[in-house]
Amino acid sequence: MREWRYTNESAGVRHLGPVAQDFQAAFGLGTDDKSIGTVDADGVALAAIQALNRKLEEELHRRDTKNAELEQQNVGLAKRLGELEQLLTSLTGKPSEGAP
């Protein structure tokens, strides 16, 4: 990506994006390295969006899996804590602080 302008535009006009030569080299699309066809630019943009969406879905799945594992661990730890508090109460005759 870089700034550029058409040769027939005034010096104050700026555009941001790939130049045709870079686009042709990167994707091998179009008829030449002098222009970027809108259909090619749109196709590349759509492919990029789809790839990013796949990556996002994979990351969300990974996080959902990890969260489920942590929730399961939390349930197990809460159960163990309850059991320990009951044991402490039975040994001391009084409930521990923080026990429900």
RATAGI-V759037 format. One record per residue. RES is the residue in three letters. SS is DSSP state (H for helix, E for strand, - for the rest). PHI is phi in radians with two decimals (* if undefined). BURIAL is I if it has 24 or more other C-alpha atoms within 12 Angstrom, else O. Layout:
# RATAGI-V759037
<<RES:SS:PHI:BURIAL> <RES:SS:PHI:BURIAL>>
This chain:
# RATAGI-V759037
<<MET:-:*:O> <ARG:E:-2.76:O> <GLU:E:-1.46:O> <TRP:E:-2.74:O> <ARG:-:-2.58:O> <TYR:-:-1.23:O> <THR:-:-1.12:O> <ASN:-:-1.63:O> <GLU:-:-1.71:O> <SER:-:-1.19:O> <ALA:-:-1.09:O> <GLY:-:-1.40:O> <VAL:-:-1.46:O> <ARG:-:-2.29:O> <HIS:E:-2.24:O> <LEU:E:-2.15:O> <GLY:E:2.72:O> <PRO:-:-1.30:O> <VAL:-:-1.63:I> <ALA:H:-1.01:I> <GLN:H:-1.11:O> <ASP:H:-1.16:O> <PHE:H:-1.09:I> <GLN:H:-1.08:O> <ALA:H:-1.15:O> <ALA:H:-1.32:O> <PHE:H:-2.05:O> <GLY:-:1.10:O> <LEU:-:-1.83:I> <GLY:-:1.63:O> <THR:-:-1.59:O> <ASP:-:-2.83:O> <ASP:-:-1.82:O> <LYS:-:-1.87:O> <SER:-:-2.67:O> <ILE:-:-2.03:I> <GLY:-:-1.23:O> <THR:H:-1.06:O> <VAL:H:-1.13:O> <ASP:H:-1.24:O> <ALA:H:-1.09:I> <ASP:H:-1.12:O> <GLY:H:-1.12:O> <VAL:H:-1.12:O> <ALA:H:-1.09:O> <LEU:H:-1.11:O> <ALA:H:-1.07:O> <ALA:H:-1.15:O> <ILE:H:-1.08:O> <GLN:H:-1.10:O> <ALA:H:-1.13:O> <LEU:H:-1.15:O> <ASN:H:-1.12:O> <ARG:H:-1.03:O> <LYS:H:-1.08:O> <LEU:H:-1.11:O> <GLU:H:-1.08:O> <GLU:H:-1.11:O> <GLU:H:-1.15:O> <LEU:H:-1.10:O> <HIS:H:-1.10:O> <ARG:H:-1.05:O> <ARG:H:-1.20:O> <ASP:H:-1.07:O> <THR:H:-1.10:O> <LYS:H:-1.11:O> <ASN:H:-1.08:O> <ALA:H:-1.10:O> <GLU:H:-1.10:O> <LEU:H:-1.17:O> <GLU:H:-1.12:O> <GLN:H:-1.12:O> <GLN:H:-1.08:O> <ASN:H:-1.11:O> <VAL:H:-1.08:O> <GLY:H:-1.11:O> <LEU:H:-1.19:O> <ALA:H:-1.12:O> <LYS:H:-1.11:O> <ARG:H:-1.10:O> <LEU:H:-1.07:O> <GLY:H:-1.06:O> <GLU:H:-1.12:O> <LEU:H:-1.15:O> <GLU:H:-1.15:O> <GLN:H:-1.12:O> <LEU:H:-1.10:O> <LEU:H:-1.09:O> <THR:H:-1.11:O> <SER:H:-1.18:O> <LEU:H:-1.42:O> <THR:H:-1.79:O> <GLY:-:1.41:O> <LYS:-:-2.42:O> <PRO:-:-1.18:O> <SER:-:-1.28:O> <GLU:-:-1.15:O> <GLY:-:1.55:O> <ALA:-:-1.33:O> <PRO:-:-1.20:O>>
